[in-house]
Amino acid sequence: METLASLADGFIVAFTVQNLFLALLGCFLGTLMGALPGLGPANGVAILIPIAFSLGLGPTPSLILLTSVYYGAMYGGRISSILLNIPGDEPAMMTCLDGYPMAQQGKAGEALSLSGIASFVGAFFATWGLVLLAPQLVKVALLFGPAEYFVLFTLAFATLGGISSTNQAKSAFAAALGLAIAMIGVDTQTGVQRFTFGEMHLFDGIDFLIAIVGLFALSEVFIFLEHHRGGAAGKAGAMQIGSLMPDMATLKRCVPTMGRSTVIGFIAGVLPGAGASLGSFLSYSLEKQIVDRDGKTFGKGDPRGVVAPEVGNNAASGGALVPMLALGVPGSGTTAVLLAVLLSLNITPGPLLFTNNPDVVWGLIAALFIGNFMLLALNIPMVGLFTRVLLVPTRILMPVVAMISFVGIYGISGSTFDLTLMVGFGLLGWVLRKLDVPLVPVILGILLGNQMEVNLRRAMTISDGDWTALFASPLAIGLWIVAITGFVLPIILGRRIKSGIEAQRPHEAVSDGD
Amino acid sequence: MRIRTNFAAVAGLAIAGLVPAAAAAEDFKPENPECIAPSAPGGGWDFICRTTGKFLQEQGLITSTMQVSNMTGAGGGVAYAYVAKDRADDDNLIVAASNGTTSRLAQGAFPGSTPDDVDWLATFGAEYGAIAVDADSEYTDLKSLMDAVVANPSSVAFAGGSAVGGYDHIKPLLLGKAAGVEDVRKVKYVAFSGGGEAMTALLSGAVQAVSGDFSEIRGFVESGDIRVIAVLAPERLTGFDDLPTAKEQGYDVLGANWRGLYMPKNASDEAKAFWSDAIRQMAESAEFQQYLIDAAIEPFNNFGEDADKFVAENIQQITEISKEIGIIQ
């Protein structure tokens, strides 16, 4: 009850004209930034910091503006995933898998509305989780040492087979390629450079945003160029928009998915170092294993395949605030930026934040609720507007995509080297698409590979090279069991089911799923 | 407006007792002042640029807004090489720097760059390092911890927020050296990405001690989750005078993570004098001092030639320890 009273106080702090306006502004800008490939939540927040400072906003209004941008970007990321097959930010990658096929089937409006609702559900319940469970969840986060993190990432890779049903060998190759790319840069555990060839720009490793924008957005442009030269008219106008709202039956079918994905996403968010991408990935692959064992609908435009990752990544964004506020440990790139903002406002996040600055914390949480409702109100009516993107002729759309990609990446690092690298990734993406190699495992390799390796190395350093440290805690053993089951079960089940359905399965276009 | 600012500048300089430089400083006014932050927006260097820009403008030391450009890469190496090569005679440019910059220079992590490639302007604040253990750890003071390290280096794992060879690593090595560890390379260090993650590792019991900047540890000291067993400062910190320094426990080790600025080598002398004086005035102003106190940063002032000298010494020290631990030959 005390919590609810504090929350009510928070609403009093948040309910001023200025704060509501800032929340609205933040939501709108965030959605926009999330939708643009290259500009994700982390950059969105970072770009607005100077604005918050130069407006002379106090701690609470600044945080309201910045977290609205954060939530807004998490909502917005799905838009370009669904409409263009280009993830607006890294957690939205999984939304491409079923969102884009839905758009191709003329269900873009439905996919957008559904994912908007999913985003709302994920973020809404995660914010409640933040309110009610933050102190307890901190203890959960502390159960995870380097060894447990390593097993958690292993689990993610073990379930990788779930996401692309077409050719397991190709997904394995793609993941290995991603892991290899993740090795580039200075190795933090020894200070030795790996695969940098003396090129200074590679010392920090390759920013996965460059890889995502190159692999997804630019390769799309290259494919367009290729077909355009071939004389094809492009698919302008060929896509239908369809109804804007999903019917009740579809919505009902998605409810259990939403429940499961909220929990998974939230937990992934709470663990510092796991974050939204892992949340959306695990939500998707688990959902696929539960509702689509035989791989019939996922990857081909199943609404639940859109709902799961969207719920997952938005729940994770709420979860990520738990360790940020309660421990001062950022669970994602965006919360790292928010943490820097808090510090510069002379607020020290950590165990005492809730007692020392209750107005800031509860004002912020109230603002999250307000922002969330605003986003839903903002997003659903705008679905009609967003879908108009599909009516833009490809010959106009593609140059715009290319332009946004270049501006977005240059905006992050101000480096022309990164632009060249992005074009390189674009070419790589084009080649991989030609070879029907799925792109999502490549990104997962880059995104999670680094964390997986680093945590293994930390665990080994701590245990003086004793491998049994990886099996030392009950939590680690539990995670191993889930990982092994997740890896083995689809193989056994898959073989049995595959022989049964092979005959009736049409020879579908393989590239749809990537 | 212009007259007033000049007035203020002259007055400030007179107070600082730097009348000879005043003439030179008056000759130059930056037109489009720019500060390169070699980190992403929101990173430490970004804040140096933004705070410097804010204070310089508020105090009328510059008339137009400082433009902050972010240039990431190689832990500052990309920006360093860029300034040394492409902007070598730019009068309007300053660049944020810290220990990370000199550590990497010392360890040759900026290929083709030397400390003399730029002009070191100033250092204006430092955060002292600290060593902390869990609140219910068996180690109650620095001596008991270091004795355990000497007896069996693998029994104590230090976690820190920087990579191997970085400053959080060097701090326990310096302590190990002071404690008489025969082979300091045996001191166990686990690199985390950021002080926050290192703290979590300590609280979760994965490691025995944390080596970090005091600001990273501060929140947990107040909550009583951890015990600070040594602050690596010359004296006890203001506001935290119950926390012992390493020095008073017999380990003469200092760990100052300073912040500062450099500018292009071939900028005009007038420009160098202007920036050096402007930053000195800023750093000595009451508002800036208050800002440092709020942010738990101690004043750490070196300007002009002193800054060059300090950086040279800093690099010398890091080079020595890096050789000892085998990071460089």
Chai-1 contact restraints between the chains, C-beta under 6 A:
chainA,res_idxA,chainB,res_idxB,connection_type,confidence,min_distance_angstrom,max_distance_angstrom,comment,restraint_id
A,A46,B,P41,contact,1.0,0.0,6.0,A-B,restraint_1
A,A46,B,G42,contact,1.0,0.0,6.0,A-B,restraint_2
A,L142,B,L203,contact,1.0,0.0,6.0,A-B,restraint_3
A,L142,B,S204,contact,1.0,0.0,6.0,A-B,restraint_4
A,G145,B,S204,contact,1.0,0.0,6.0,A-B,restraint_5
A,G145,B,A206,contact,1.0,0.0,6.0,A-B,restraint_6
A,P146,B,A206,contact,1.0,0.0,6.0,A-B,restraint_7
A,T188,B,A163,contact,1.0,0.0,6.0,A-B,restraint_8
A,T188,B,A191,contact,1.0,0.0,6.0,A-B,restraint_9
A,Q189,B,V164,contact,1.0,0.0,6.0,A-B,restraint_10
A,Q189,B,A191,contact,1.0,0.0,6.0,A-B,restraint_11
A,T190,B,V164,contact,1.0,0.0,6.0,A-B,restraint_12
A,G191,B,A163,contact,1.0,0.0,6.0,A-B,restraint_13
A,G191,B,V164,contact,1.0,0.0,6.0,A-B,restraint_14
A,G191,B,G165,contact,1.0,0.0,6.0,A-B,restraint_15
A,G191,B,I327,contact,1.0,0.0,6.0,A-B,restraint_16
A,G198,B,P111,contact,1.0,0.0,6.0,A-B,restraint_17
A,M200,B,A74,contact,1.0,0.0,6.0,A-B,restraint_18
A,M200,B,G77,contact,1.0,0.0,6.0,A-B,restraint_19
A,M200,B,V78,contact,1.0,0.0,6.0,A-B,restraint_20
A,H201,B,G73,contact,1.0,0.0,6.0,A-B,restraint_21
A,F203,B,A74,contact,1.0,0.0,6.0,A-B,restraint_22
A,G328,B,G196,contact,1.0,0.0,6.0,A-B,restraint_23
A,G328,B,G219,contact,1.0,0.0,6.0,A-B,restraint_24
A,V329,B,G196,contact,1.0,0.0,6.0,A-B,restraint_25
A,V329,B,T200,contact,1.0,0.0,6.0,A-B,restraint_26
A,V337,B,G42,contact,1.0,0.0,6.0,A-B,restraint_27
A,A340,B,G42,contact,1.0,0.0,6.0,A-B,restraint_28
A,S344,B,F47,contact,1.0,0.0,6.0,A-B,restraint_29
A,N346,B,D294,contact,1.0,0.0,6.0,A-B,restraint_30
A,T348,B,R218,contact,1.0,0.0,6.0,A-B,restraint_31
A,T348,B,G219,contact,1.0,0.0,6.0,A-B,restraint_32
A,G350,B,G219,contact,1.0,0.0,6.0,A-B,restraint_33
A,G350,B,F220,contact,1.0,0.0,6.0,A-B,restraint_34
A,P351,B,S223,contact,1.0,0.0,6.0,A-B,restraint_35
A,P351,B,D225,contact,1.0,0.0,6.0,A-B,restraint_36
A,L352,B,E222,contact,1.0,0.0,6.0,A-B,restraint_37
A,L352,B,S223,contact,1.0,0.0,6.0,A-B,restraint_38
A,S413,B,T72,contact,1.0,0.0,6.0,A-B,restraint_39
A,G414,B,N70,contact,1.0,0.0,6.0,A-B,restraint_40
A,G414,B,M71,contact,1.0,0.0,6.0,A-B,restraint_41
A,R458,B,V190,contact,1.0,0.0,6.0,A-B,restraint_42
A,T461,B,V190,contact,1.0,0.0,6.0,A-B,restraint_43
A,I462,B,A157,contact,1.0,0.0,6.0,A-B,restraint_44
A,I462,B,V190,contact,1.0,0.0,6.0,A-B,restraint_45
A,D464,B,S154,contact,1.0,0.0,6.0,A-B,restraint_46
